[in-house]
Amino acid sequence: MSASVTVRVPAKVNVQLAVGAARPDGFHDLANVFLAVGLYDEVTVTPSPDGLRVTCDGPDAGQVPLDRTNLAARAAEALAARYGRTPDVHLHIAKDIPVAGGMAGGSADGAAALLACDALWGTHASREELLDICAELGSDVPFSLVGGAALGTGRGEKLRPLDVGGVFHWVFAMAERGLSTPAVFREFDRLGEGTDIPEPVASQPLLDALAKGDPDALAAAVSNDLQPAALSLFPELAGTLAAGRAAGALTALVSGSGPTTAFLARDPESAVKVAETLRSSGTCRAVRTASGPAQGATVLSAQNRHGIST
């Protein structure tokens, strides 16, 4: 049995987020096209004589809950419950995915902790079991485990892998404050009150653009049904979107429920130019570049009790 396991897990951008009307259970049916991108958190799991505990460092680490509401802690508890053991682990999150930014950072940590605990405890859970636990934890958690590109249906947890024919280059602008995902969905419901909201369906032109690796075609097809709600709650994001477009981005959109904004660039050089312009625009707090697709949750290292990598 290992004494320490570290798992790396990527952020995501939603290149399409089609949202249906609210269901009786409060969730919404989605057609959610995920693309994993190369911004990563790392979760290290070690046995803990003091029971389950969570620590975190990195940008905005102070905003990360360190109690059992953290998805990493809930993942450890869920796997332990399935295998009849106690979740006596220390979960350390090295944070680099924006916090409360619409890029699934919390979900990523849940997936990473699940995979790390499985390796630490030697439970040898099947991929299907791990995905089942992920779906119980949250709508975005299964994709964080899988990575690459996928279409999520249901509330986003039912995944179909998608072909991607090239590398897509992105710029992400972090806002001055966060946005609550439940609040954005409530605003979506409010804005759509009294209207006929269609069933969410994946865009075939968008799927074709991913498969061909064509950034221009992808730019023409991206969409986010939550963007009007995010802009309603956080109007300043419109200025960030406009600044990125003016800098030469092929397209600009709110990432998921926001408030991070995402800009697709034609190539790495264009991404650098867009990023530099956004940094000096005064419309955002920080700017990052990343490309996708990226690999899902991956075990980076496992050490035995003697500190030897295994």
Summary of the structure (lengths in Angstrom):
residues: 310
radius of gyration: 19.2
end to end distance: 9.8
largest distance: 63.8
contacts: 1149
relative contact order: 0.20
helix: 34%
strand: 30%
